[in-house]
Amino acid sequence: MTDNSIKHKNRAVPNGRLSRLSQFGRLASGVAGGMIAEGARRLADGERPAMRDMILTPGNVARVADRLSHLRGAAMKLGQMISMDAGDMLPPELTEIMARLRDNAHRMPPQQLQRVLEQQWGQDWRKRFAHFGATPIAAASIGQVHRAKTPDGRDLAIKVQYPGVRESIDADVDNVATLLRVSNLLPSELDIAPLLAEAKKQLHEEADYLREGGYLTLFGELLADASDYVIPVLDEEFTTDQVLAMSFVEGKAIETLVDAPQDTRDTAMGLLFQLVMREIFEFGRIQSDPNFANYRYQPETGNLVLLDFGATREVDAKVADGYRRLIIAALNGDRDGVREEALAAGFVSQAAITRHGDRVAAMIDVIINELTRPGKFDFGDRGFVSILREQGMDVAVDKAAWHIPPTDLLFVQRKISGMALLAARLKVRIDVRALVAEHFTLDEGAEADALDTES
């Protein structure tokens, strides 16, 4: 969620089917107008403008970001999901749009908020609070958060869902996908159909606050033995399917650790990686949204605050076992094992291995060399990423080698990749081998053989 230090705008959420459709129409018209103006300008300068250049102007980028921020809901959430899942295949302009969406979340006007809470709690709802903050302390794609206190002294964070979000999910997802296609903001070769189907499913789940409240309680129980993690306590009195109430927990944005001492950063990120390992291999459930705003830090104690369990998914035992075998093979320096496990899990297709075996092997070697270096893994050193991207894009241009991994695998990998990005942002150094060894046994002899081969 966006912190309240960001400048917010009061804009009513369009909650009718026609009103939301008209917003997409206005956006398409605005983009088209911007294209015509840009094309005319370039022609006047003696240029032959390309379609991409006319579409991806600063003005059009701003129009898309502003309109999706206004719509919120699935319209805003889908763009964020695609930007993370499709990764380096997206143009930088779309990345800019997603950044603007994160930084410019609009909030409901007071009158609309009042109507929503009357529907959920009744007309006299204010009498149930000693104080209810009118200004949200955070805002995101599906809802905004307010701080409140009850007469008996409970300090609460209350997430209020934007009106019409749940009913508009399917149409919004389809409309955004069409907009991105028509605007050439997504490569035409990128098949996002499976992501769209999963986006609809996940968004419907995230819009069910009773479901999220259940997972909030469950994770509190699962982590009851780990005092390093702090999870808000569900307040059932005020929770409905569209309002989620929980205890308010203090904490600073996890990104503020970027200026903290190295040991502090390493310890905090180690806790997050430990959590992911437990989610996959112990709990069988993973909070699959790696949004940095879902994690906060308490400097006084070093504890991590965990927020937002709406995107929690069950982890299939076969997916967890596949990850286990793949990680063991990589840390043991077993190139053939990594290739076989990546194929079995669904990370890569047989066609890619058959047609681009040398490139796949080169990518595996890069990963193994990074993971089997002595000492801690430096997440801040991203030199190897450009090599992987170059090799991967050479494979990606071959349509015969295209492959979409299983959905369950995608969402688990989404969380892992998100944590790796946060670790890179914080420039942490972690003994990955020791971290993994706490959950399953590695072949120490194979590691030694791999290091001997490198030397």
ABEGO torsion letter per residue (X at the ends): XBBAABBBBBBBBBABAAAAAAAAAAAAAAAAAAAAAAAAAAAAAGBBBBAAAAABBAAAAAAAAAAAAAAEEAAAAAAAAAAAAAEAABBAAAAAAAAAAAAABBBBBAAAAAAAAAAAAEAAAAAABABBBABBABBBAABBBBBBBBAAGBBBBBBBBBBGAAAAAAAAAAAAAAAAAAAGABBAABBAAAAAAAAAAAAAAAABAAAAAAAAAAAAAAAAABAABBBBBBBAAABBAABBBBBBBBEBBAAAAAABBAAAAAAAAAAAAAAAAAAAAAAGBBBABABAAABBBBAAAGBBBBBGAAABBBBBAAAAAAAAAAAAAAAAGBAAAAAAAAAAAGABBAAAAAAAAAAAAAAAAAAAAAAABBEBBBAABAAAAAAAAAAAAAAAABAAABBBBBAAAAAAAAAAAAAAAAAAAAGBBBBAAAAAAAABBBBAAAAAAAAAAAX
